Amino acid sequence: MQILGIDIGGSGIKGAIVDTESGAFVTERLRIATPRPAKPAAVAEVVADISDHFKWSAPIGCTVPAVVQRGVTKTAANVHKSWIGADAASLLQETTSNPVLLLNDADAAGIAEMKYGAGRGRDGLVAILTLGTGIGSSLFIDGRLAPNTELGHLIIRGKDAECRATDRARQKKGYSWKQWGKRVSEYLEYLESLIWPDLFIIGGGVSKRYDRFFPYIRCRTEFVPAQLRNRAGIVGAAVAAEKLA
Ligand code: BGC
């Protein structure tokens, strides 16, 4: 099946048509800068532009960096506060004139990794963590998603883990790979002591440089880099939307 996947991020909104058998892009990826302020109506216009660009009239899978329950966005950690309580799925449906399945960005990335990437064939408890602007988390129990976990907001040394272990924190605070790797390690060690996973999959754009910071990770759980990297959100969103087709 072919489904349009769209990934709403803080700096860019990206879309491509995905072959959900193979997880491959059938088209080029289109990226449009996220409008500022990134309020739901303005973002929905860009999502509609992407849908129009692909002349799409079928279900769309779409991610947001927020908790999504029954189409309503419930949080807004790194996005405009007006997403909180917005009926975002209905808004996107009206603006694109297509059925829209809306889900959390890390949940989408996790779905893609479990189906086509580092989590393929893995059972038990798998935690996918995306280290980007925020820390996104998704948990799979024997391959089944437990949606909307927000494990990036654990408090470590009195601070939200996002202030220490995101790629944004690394760049903003000028941490060396070693300094940052130790912070990522501390976060993983804390998390594993609470949830005891069988596998950590570390994603986000920075995961392509895993060889720089993995040497500093000391957790007891097996950990591997994500394989789909910046394709994961789009691919996972498309897979999630298959149920609308
Ligand atoms: C948000 C999550 C999101 C993650 C990655 C966090 O700040 O709370 O919902 O998945 O960032 O974008």
Boltz pocket constraint, residues with backbone or C-beta under 6 A from the ligand:
constraints:
  - pocket:
      binder: B
      contacts: [[A, 64], [A, 65], [A, 66], [A, 67], [A, 75], [A, 77], [A, 78], [A, 104], [A, 105], [A, 106], [A, 107], [A, 130], [A, 133], [A, 134], [A, 135], [A, 136], [A, 137], [A, 149], [A, 150], [A, 152], [A, 162]]
      max_distance: 6.0
